C-alpha cells in the first residue's frame, strides 16, 4: 500500500465518521466512537507496517564515514598499529609492518636494546626468527620480557621524532629440565681438619634454576650461603666430627642441593662425603710447642746448675793450685837458702821444706778435691747436649708433620729420663742470669775444652 492510498482511506474514514455523528442519536454515540477508534487503529497499523517492511523506505539518509587514513597536518606523529606486547613460540617467525600517520618514505625507523635476531627495516617492517639455538646458547631466555625501544625520525626535520617501546617474550611447549651440577663428584673422602670447597653450578634448560636450597644429613657449621647458581660451598669438618661409636672411625655426611625454577620444577644433587677420623693437628701442635717449652726451661735450669758446679770446681782448683805453688816455693826456697853462706839462711833453708810439707794437709782440709761435683757437672753438661740433640732430631718437618705424635712422645720420654737421672743434682732458678748469659758461658771454648774427652 502506497502513501497516497493510505491518505485516501483515512479521508473516507473521516467522512463516514461525520455522517454517522449527524444521523445517530445520543444513545448510539458511544458505540460509534468506539467503532471509529477501532478503524483508526487499523489504518494507523497498516501505515506503520508499510513503512517498516517496505523495500524502498521513505526516509533514507546516508551517513558519510570519516576518513581515518587521512589525518591533518597538525596532528602529532604516531605509530597507528603498534602492538605493546608480542609473544612468540620458539622456532616461529615474526613479520609485522608498522604504520605511521605520515608518508613513510620521509621517515626512518630504528630500535634500541633489541634482543638477538630482532630486526627492523627502514620502512618499519619488524622481522624475527626465534631459532632454538639462541635459547640453547643462553643468548635468549624463555618467559623473559624483553623491552624493546623503537623510534621514528623525520629525515628532513630532526625535531620531528617519536620514541616508544614494546615488550617481546618467548615461550615453548617443549620443556628441557634444568639440573644442579656441582663441580665435584658425588662421592668424596676427606679427613678431619681438611677443607673441601667447590662451586654449585647449574645446567640451564628451558626454565633456568632461580633458587637453590641446601640441606645436610647432620648439622654442620659453614660460612657458605648457597642461594643460587655459581655459589661456593666451603666446609671443614672439626676434629671431633667422628665420634667413638662410628664404625671404622668414619662418618657419612649427605649434602643435598635442591634447585627450583619459576614453575616450581625441582632438581636435587646429592653428594656423599666420608669423613675419616684424623689427628687434631692444631691441638697436637700446641702440645708439641708445650713439650719444647718444657725442655728449654729444664735446659736453662741445667745450664745454671752447671754454671754453679763449674764455678765451685774452678774455685776449689784455684785454691789447691795456690797451696801447691806455695809448697813448691817453700821447697825451692829451702834449697836456695841451704846453699847460702850465712848460718841464718841455712837454718831457714832447713825449715822451709818442712813448712811446705805441713801445708799439704792444710790444703786438703781447706780445699778438698771436689770429684763428685766435677762428675755432676760433666753429667749435667752431657744431659744438656743430649736434650738439645733430641730437640733437633724431633723438629717438625713441613706445614703438617704426620709424625708429630711420635715426636712429642720422644721429647717427653727424653725429658723424663733426664729428670730421673739428675734427680740428685740440686737445681735452682736462674734468677740472676739471662738465657743469653747462660748460653754464652755454656758454649765458652775454655769451658768446652775442660770437659772435652781427652785422648790417652
ZATOR-903899 format. One record per residue (C-alpha): residue in three letters; x, y, z. Coordinates in Angstrom, 1 decimal. Example, Ala and Ser with C-alpha at 12.3 -4.5 7.8 and 13.67 -1.06 7.14 Angstrom:
BEGIN
R    aa     east    north       up
R   Ala     12.3     -4.5      7.8
R   Ser     13.7     -1.1      7.1
END
This chain:
BEGIN
R    aa     east    north       up
R   Unk      0.0      0.0      0.0
R   Unk      1.3      3.4     -1.0
R   Unk      1.3      6.6      0.9
R   Unk     -1.5      8.1     -1.3
R   Unk     -3.8      5.1     -0.8
R   Unk     -3.3      5.4      2.9
R   Unk     -4.3      9.0      2.9
R   Unk     -7.5      8.3      0.8
R   Unk     -8.6      5.6      3.2
R   Unk     -8.1      7.9      6.1
R   Unk    -10.2     10.7      4.4
R   Unk    -13.0      8.3      3.6
R   Unk    -13.0      7.1      7.3
R   Unk    -13.3     10.7      8.5
R   Unk    -16.2     11.4      6.1
R   Unk    -18.1      8.3      7.3
R   Unk    -17.5      9.4     10.9
R   Unk    -19.1     12.9     10.2
R   Unk    -22.2     11.4      8.6
R   Unk    -22.6      8.9     11.4
R   Unk    -22.4     11.6     14.1
R   Unk    -25.1     13.7     12.3
R   Unk    -27.5     10.8     12.0
R   Unk    -27.0      9.0     15.2
R   Unk    -28.7      9.6     18.5
R   Unk    -27.0     10.2     21.8
R   Unk    -27.5      6.6     22.9
R   Unk    -25.7      5.2     20.0
R   Unk    -22.9      7.9     20.2
R   Unk    -20.7      5.8     22.4
R   Unk    -20.8      2.8     20.1
R   Unk    -20.0      4.9     17.1
R   Unk    -16.9      6.4     18.8
R   Unk    -15.6      3.0     19.7
R   Unk    -16.0      1.8     16.1
R   Unk    -14.2      4.9     14.9
R   Unk    -11.3      4.3     17.3
R   Unk    -11.0      0.7     16.1
R   Unk    -10.8      1.7     12.4
R   Unk     -8.4      4.4     13.3
R   Unk     -6.1      2.0     14.9
R   Unk     -6.3     -0.4     12.0
R   Unk     -5.4      2.3      9.5
R   Unk     -2.5      3.5     11.6
R   Unk     -1.2     -0.1     11.9
R   Unk     -1.3     -0.6      8.2
R   Unk      0.6      2.7      7.6
R   Unk      3.3      1.7     10.1
R   Unk      3.7     -1.9      8.6
R   Unk      4.1     -0.5      5.1
R   Unk      6.8      1.9      6.2
R   Unk      8.6     -0.9      8.2
R   Unk      8.6     -3.7      5.7
R   Unk      8.9     -1.7      2.5
R   Unk     12.0     -2.4      0.3
R   Unk     12.1      1.3     -0.5
R   Unk     11.9      3.2      2.8
R   Unk     10.5      6.6      2.6
R   Unk     13.2      8.4      4.8
R   Unk     16.7      7.3      3.9
R   Unk     19.6      9.5      5.0
R   Unk     23.1      8.1      4.0
R   Unk     25.8      8.7      6.7
R   Unk     29.2      9.8      5.4
R   Unk     32.1      7.9      7.1
R   Unk     35.1      9.8      8.3
R   Unk     38.4      9.1      6.5
R   Unk     40.6      7.8      9.3
R   Unk     43.5      7.2      7.0
R   Unk     43.9     10.9      6.3
R   Unk     44.9     13.0      9.2
R   Unk     45.5     16.7      9.3
R   Unk     49.0     18.1      9.2
R   Unk     48.6     19.5     12.7
R   Unk     48.3     16.0     14.4
R   Unk     51.3     14.5     16.3
R   Unk     53.4     11.9     14.7
R   Unk     52.4      8.4     15.9
R   Unk     52.5      4.7     15.1
R   Unk     49.0      3.7     14.4
R   Unk     49.3     -0.1     14.7
R   Unk     51.9     -0.7     17.4
R   Unk     51.2     -3.7     19.5
R   Unk     52.5     -3.2     23.0
R   Unk     53.1     -6.9     23.6
R   Unk     54.4     -9.7     21.3
R   Unk     54.6    -13.3     22.3
R   Unk     56.4    -15.8     20.1
R   Unk     56.8    -19.5     20.1
R   Unk     60.3    -21.0     19.7
R   Unk     61.2    -21.7     16.0
R   Unk     58.4    -19.3     14.9
R   Unk     58.8    -16.3     12.6
R   Unk     57.6    -12.7     13.2
R   Unk     56.8    -10.3     10.3
R   Unk     55.0     -7.1     11.3
R   Unk     54.6     -3.9      9.4
R   Unk     54.5     -0.8     11.5
R   Unk     52.4      2.1     10.1
R   Unk     52.6      5.8     10.8
R   Unk     50.2      8.7     10.1
R   Unk     52.7     10.2      7.7
R   Unk     54.3      9.5      4.4
R   Unk     56.6      6.5      5.3
R   Unk     59.1      7.5      2.6
R   Unk     60.1     10.5      4.6
R   Unk     60.7      8.8      7.9
R   Unk     63.2      6.3      9.3
R   Unk     62.5      3.5     11.8
R   Unk     65.2      2.4     14.4
R   Unk     65.4      0.2     17.5
R   Unk     67.4      0.1     20.8
R   Unk     68.0     -2.8     23.2
R   Unk     66.7     -5.3     20.7
R   Unk     67.2     -9.0     21.5
R   Unk     69.4    -11.2     19.3
R   Unk     67.7    -11.8     15.9
R   Unk     65.1     -9.0     16.0
R   Unk     65.5     -6.6     13.0
R   Unk     63.6     -3.6     11.7
R   Unk     63.8     -2.2      8.2
R   Unk     63.7      1.5      7.3
R   Unk     60.1      1.2      6.3
R   Unk     59.1     -0.2      9.7
R   Unk     58.9     -3.9      8.9
R   Unk     59.7     -5.9     12.0
R   Unk     61.2     -9.4     11.3
R   Unk     62.4    -12.1     13.7
R   Unk     63.0    -15.8     13.6
R   Unk     63.2    -17.5     17.0
R   Unk     65.8    -20.1     16.4
R   Unk     66.2    -22.7     19.2
R   Unk     70.0    -22.2     19.1
R   Unk     69.5    -18.8     20.6
R   Unk     68.0    -20.3     23.7
R   Unk     70.3    -23.3     23.9
R   Unk     73.3    -20.9     23.8
R   Unk     71.8    -18.7     26.5
R   Unk     71.5    -15.6     24.4
R   Unk     67.7    -15.6     24.8
R   Unk     65.5    -16.8     27.6
R   Unk     62.0    -18.2     27.8
R   Unk     59.3    -16.3     29.7
R   Unk     61.5    -13.3     30.0
R   Unk     60.1     -9.9     29.0
R   Unk     62.5     -8.0     26.6
R   Unk     61.7     -4.3     26.5
R   Unk     62.5     -3.0     23.0
R   Unk     62.7      0.7     22.4
R   Unk     61.6      1.8     19.0
R   Unk     61.7      5.2     17.4
R   Unk     60.6      7.1     14.2
R   Unk     62.7     10.0     12.9
R   Unk     61.8     12.5     10.2
R   Unk     64.6     12.6      7.6
R   Unk     64.1     16.3      6.8
R   Unk     63.1     17.6     10.2
R   Unk     65.3     16.5     13.2
R   Unk     62.9     17.8     15.7
R   Unk     60.0     15.6     14.5
R   Unk     60.6     12.3     16.2
R   Unk     58.7      9.8     18.3
R   Unk     60.1      7.2     20.8
R   Unk     58.1      4.4     22.2
R   Unk     58.6      0.8     23.2
R   Unk     57.0     -2.7     23.2
R   Unk     57.6     -5.9     25.1
R   Unk     58.7     -9.2     23.5
R   Unk     58.6    -12.6     25.2
R   Unk     59.2    -16.2     24.1
R   Unk     57.6    -19.5     25.1
R   Unk     57.9    -23.1     24.2
R   Unk     55.8    -26.2     24.7
R   Unk     58.9    -28.5     24.8
R   Unk     60.4    -28.3     28.3
R   Unk     64.0    -29.3     28.9
R   Unk     64.7    -29.7     32.6
R   Unk     67.5    -27.7     34.3
R   Unk     69.9    -29.6     36.6
R   Unk     72.1    -28.7     39.5
R   Unk     75.7    -29.6     38.7
R   Unk     78.4    -29.2     41.5
R   Unk     82.0    -29.2     40.3
R   Unk     82.9    -32.3     42.3
R   Unk     81.9    -36.0     42.0
R   Unk     79.0    -37.5     44.0
R   Unk     81.3    -39.3     46.4
R   Unk     84.2    -37.6     48.4
R   Unk     86.6    -38.8     51.0
R   Unk     88.3    -36.5     53.5
R   Unk     89.9    -36.4     56.9
R   Unk     89.0    -34.3     59.9
R   Unk     90.6    -30.9     59.7
R   Unk     90.7    -30.8     55.9
R   Unk     88.8    -28.3     53.9
R   Unk     86.6    -29.0     51.0
R   Unk     85.5    -26.3     48.5
R   Unk     83.5    -26.5     45.3
R   Unk     81.2    -24.4     43.2
R   Unk     77.5    -25.3     42.7
R   Unk     76.8    -24.8     39.0
R   Unk     73.6    -25.2     37.0
R   Unk     72.9    -26.7     33.7
R   Unk     70.3    -24.4     32.1
R   Unk     67.2    -25.9     30.4
R   Unk     64.0    -24.3     29.3
R   Unk     63.4    -22.6     32.6
R   Unk     66.7    -21.7     34.5
R   Unk     67.1    -22.5     38.1
R   Unk     66.4    -19.4     40.2
R   Unk     66.8    -20.6     43.8
R   Unk     68.9    -23.4     45.4
R   Unk     68.2    -24.7     48.9
R   Unk     70.9    -26.6     50.9
R   Unk     70.3    -29.5     53.3
R   Unk     72.6    -31.9     55.1
R   Unk     72.1    -35.2     56.9
R   Unk     73.9    -33.8     60.0
R   Unk     74.1    -30.3     61.4
R   Unk     77.3    -28.6     60.1
R   Unk     78.8    -25.2     60.6
R   Unk     79.7    -23.4     57.3
R   Unk     80.1    -19.8     56.3
R   Unk     78.8    -20.6     52.8
R   Unk     75.4    -19.2     51.8
R   Unk     74.0    -21.2     49.0
R   Unk     71.2    -19.3     47.4
R   Unk     71.7    -19.6     43.6
R   Unk     73.8    -20.9     40.8
R   Unk     77.6    -20.4     40.9
R   Unk     77.7    -20.0     44.7
R   Unk     80.7    -21.5     46.5
R   Unk     80.4    -24.2     49.2
R   Unk     83.2    -24.5     51.7
R   Unk     83.3    -26.7     54.8
R   Unk     86.0    -28.1     57.1
R   Unk     85.0    -30.9     59.5
R   Unk     86.1    -30.4     63.1
R   Unk     88.4    -32.9     64.8
R   Unk     85.5    -34.1     66.9
R   Unk     83.2    -34.7     64.0
R   Unk     83.8    -38.5     64.0
R   Unk     82.6    -40.0     67.3
R   Unk     83.9    -43.0     69.1
R   Unk     80.8    -45.0     68.3
R   Unk     81.1    -44.6     64.5
R   Unk     82.1    -47.7     62.7
R   Unk     85.6    -47.9     61.2
R   Unk     86.2    -44.4     62.6
R   Unk     84.4    -43.0     59.6
R   Unk     81.2    -40.9     59.4
R   Unk     79.0    -40.3     56.3
R   Unk     77.7    -36.8     55.6
R   Unk     75.0    -36.3     52.9
R   Unk     74.7    -32.9     51.2
R   Unk     71.5    -32.1     49.3
R   Unk     71.3    -29.1     46.8
R   Unk     67.7    -28.6     45.6
R   Unk     67.2    -26.3     42.7
R   Unk     63.9    -24.7     41.8
R   Unk     62.8    -22.7     38.7
R   Unk     59.9    -20.3     38.2
R   Unk     57.4    -23.1     37.6
R   Unk     58.5    -24.9     40.7
R   Unk     60.2    -27.8     38.9
R   Unk     62.9    -29.2     41.3
R   Unk     66.2    -30.9     40.7
R   Unk     68.3    -32.4     43.5
R   Unk     72.0    -33.1     43.5
R   Unk     73.3    -35.3     46.3
R   Unk     76.9    -35.5     47.4
R   Unk     78.2    -38.2     49.8
R   Unk     81.2    -37.2     52.0
R   Unk     83.0    -39.9     54.0
R   Unk     84.9    -38.2     56.9
R   Unk     87.7    -40.2     58.5
R   Unk     88.9    -39.8     62.0
R   Unk     92.2    -37.8     61.9
R   Unk     94.7    -36.3     64.2
R   Unk     93.8    -32.9     65.7
R   Unk     96.9    -31.3     64.3
R   Unk     96.4    -27.8     65.8
R   Unk     95.9    -29.3     69.2
R   Unk     98.9    -31.6     68.8
R   Unk    101.0    -28.7     67.5
R   Unk    100.2    -26.8     70.7
R   Unk    101.2    -29.9     72.7
R   Unk    104.4    -30.1     70.8
R   Unk    105.1    -26.4     71.5
R   Unk    104.5    -27.1     75.2
R   Unk    106.9    -30.0     75.2
R   Unk    109.6    -27.9     73.5
R   Unk    109.0    -25.1     76.1
R   Unk    109.3    -27.6     79.0
R   Unk    112.6    -28.9     77.6
R   Unk    114.0    -25.5     77.0
R   Unk    113.1    -24.4     80.5
R   Unk    114.7    -27.5     82.0
R   Unk    117.8    -26.9     79.9
R   Unk    118.1    -23.4     81.3
R   Unk    117.9    -24.8     84.8
R   Unk    120.5    -27.4     84.0
R   Unk    122.8    -24.8     82.5
R   Unk    122.5    -22.7     85.6
R   Unk    123.3    -25.8     87.8
R   Unk    126.3    -26.5     85.5
R   Unk    127.4    -22.9     86.0
R   Unk    127.2    -23.2     89.8
R   Unk    129.0    -26.6     89.8
R   Unk    131.7    -25.4     87.4
R   Unk    132.3    -22.3     89.4
R   Unk    132.7    -24.2     92.6
R   Unk    135.1    -26.7     91.0
R   Unk    137.0    -23.9     89.4
R   Unk    137.3    -22.0     92.7
R   Unk    138.5    -25.2     94.6
R   Unk    141.0    -25.9     91.9
R   Unk    142.4    -22.4     92.1
R   Unk    142.8    -22.7     95.9
R   Unk    144.6    -26.0     95.6
R   Unk    146.8    -24.6     92.9
R   Unk    147.8    -21.8     95.3
R   Unk    148.6    -24.3     98.0
R   Unk    150.7    -26.4     95.5
R   Unk    152.6    -23.3     94.4
R   Unk    153.3    -22.3     98.0
R   Unk    154.6    -25.8     98.8
R   Unk    156.8    -25.8     95.7
R   Unk    158.1    -22.3     96.6
R   Unk    159.0    -23.3    100.1
R   Unk    160.8    -26.4     98.9
R   Unk    162.7    -24.4     96.4
R   Unk    163.4    -21.7     98.9
R   Unk    164.8    -24.2    101.4
R   Unk    167.2    -25.5     98.8
R   Unk    168.4    -22.0     97.9
R   Unk    168.8    -20.9    101.5
R   Unk    170.7    -24.1    102.4
R   Unk    173.4    -23.2     99.9
R   Unk    173.9    -19.7    101.3
R   Unk    177.0    -18.8    103.4
R   Unk    175.0    -17.3    106.3
R   Unk    174.1    -19.6    109.2
R   Unk    170.7    -18.0    109.5
R   Unk    170.0    -18.6    105.8
R   Unk    171.0    -22.3    106.2
R   Unk    168.6    -22.5    109.2
R   Unk    165.8    -21.0    107.1
R   Unk    166.6    -23.4    104.3
R   Unk    166.3    -26.3    106.7
R   Unk    162.9    -25.1    108.0
R   Unk    161.2    -24.1    104.7
R   Unk    160.8    -27.7    103.3
R   Unk    159.0    -28.7    106.5
R   Unk    156.6    -25.8    106.0
R   Unk    155.8    -27.0    102.5
R   Unk    155.1    -30.5    103.8
R   Unk    152.9    -29.0    106.6
R   Unk    150.8    -27.2    104.0
R   Unk    149.7    -30.4    102.3
R   Unk    147.2    -31.5    105.0
R   Unk    146.0    -27.8    105.3
R   Unk    145.3    -27.8    101.5
R   Unk    143.2    -31.0    101.8
R   Unk    141.4    -29.6    104.7
R   Unk    140.7    -26.2    103.2
R   Unk    140.1    -27.1     99.6
R   Unk    139.4    -30.8     99.3
R   Unk    139.2    -32.4     95.8
R   Unk    135.6    -32.0     94.5
R   Unk    135.3    -35.1     92.5
R   Unk    131.6    -35.6     92.9
R   Unk    130.8    -32.0     91.9
R   Unk    133.1    -32.3     88.9
R   Unk    131.4    -35.6     87.9
R   Unk    128.0    -33.9     88.3
R   Unk    129.0    -31.0     86.2
R   Unk    130.1    -33.4     83.4
R   Unk    126.9    -35.4     83.7
R   Unk    124.8    -32.2     83.6
R   Unk    126.7    -31.0     80.6
R   Unk    126.2    -34.3     78.7
R   Unk    122.4    -34.2     79.6
R   Unk    122.1    -30.7     78.2
R   Unk    123.8    -31.8     75.0
R   Unk    121.5    -34.9     74.7
R   Unk    118.3    -32.8     75.2
R   Unk    119.4    -30.3     72.6
R   Unk    120.1    -33.1     70.2
R   Unk    116.7    -34.6     70.9
R   Unk    115.1    -31.3     70.2
R   Unk    116.8    -31.0     66.8
R   Unk    116.1    -34.6     65.9
R   Unk    112.4    -34.3     66.6
R   Unk    111.8    -31.0     64.9
R   Unk    108.7    -30.6     62.8
R   Unk    109.0    -31.0     59.0
R   Unk    106.7    -29.2     56.6
R   Unk    103.4    -27.5     57.3
R   Unk    101.8    -30.7     58.6
R   Unk    104.1    -33.3     60.0
R   Unk    102.2    -36.6     60.4
R   Unk    104.8    -37.9     62.9
R   Unk    104.1    -35.2     65.4
R   Unk    102.6    -37.6     67.9
R   Unk    105.7    -39.8     67.8
R   Unk    108.0    -36.8     68.1
R   Unk    106.0    -35.4     71.1
R   Unk    106.4    -38.9     72.8
R   Unk    110.1    -38.9     72.2
R   Unk    110.5    -35.4     73.6
R   Unk    108.5    -36.3     76.7
R   Unk    110.3    -39.6     77.3
R   Unk    113.8    -38.0     76.9
R   Unk    112.9    -35.2     79.3
R   Unk    111.6    -37.7     81.9
R   Unk    114.7    -39.9     81.7
R   Unk    116.9    -36.9     82.1
R   Unk    115.0    -35.7     85.1
R   Unk    115.2    -39.1     86.7
R   Unk    118.9    -39.3     86.0
R   Unk    119.6    -35.9     87.5
R   Unk    117.3    -36.2     90.4
R   Unk    120.2    -35.8     92.9
R   Unk    121.5    -32.6     91.2
R   Unk    120.3    -29.5     93.0
R   Unk    118.6    -27.2     90.6
R   Unk    118.0    -23.5     91.2
R   Unk    116.0    -20.9     89.4
R   Unk    118.0    -18.7     87.0
R   Unk    117.0    -15.5     88.7
R   Unk    120.2    -13.5     88.3
R   Unk    121.3    -14.6     84.9
R   Unk    119.6    -14.3     81.5
R   Unk    119.3    -17.0     78.9
R   Unk    121.9    -15.3     76.7
R   Unk    124.4    -15.2     79.6
R   Unk    123.9    -18.9     80.4
R   Unk    124.3    -19.9     76.7
R   Unk    127.4    -17.8     76.4
R   Unk    129.0    -19.4     79.4
R   Unk    128.0    -22.9     78.4
R   Unk    129.4    -22.5     74.9
R   Unk    132.6    -20.9     76.1
R   Unk    135.6    -22.5     74.3
R   Unk    137.5    -22.7     77.6
R   Unk    134.7    -24.5     79.3
R   Unk    134.3    -26.8     76.3
R   Unk    138.0    -27.6     76.4
R   Unk    137.9    -28.5     80.1
R   Unk    135.0    -31.0     79.6
R   Unk    136.2    -32.4     76.3
R   Unk    137.2    -36.0     76.1
R   Unk    141.0    -36.4     76.1
R   Unk    142.8    -39.0     74.1
R   Unk    145.0    -41.3     76.0
END
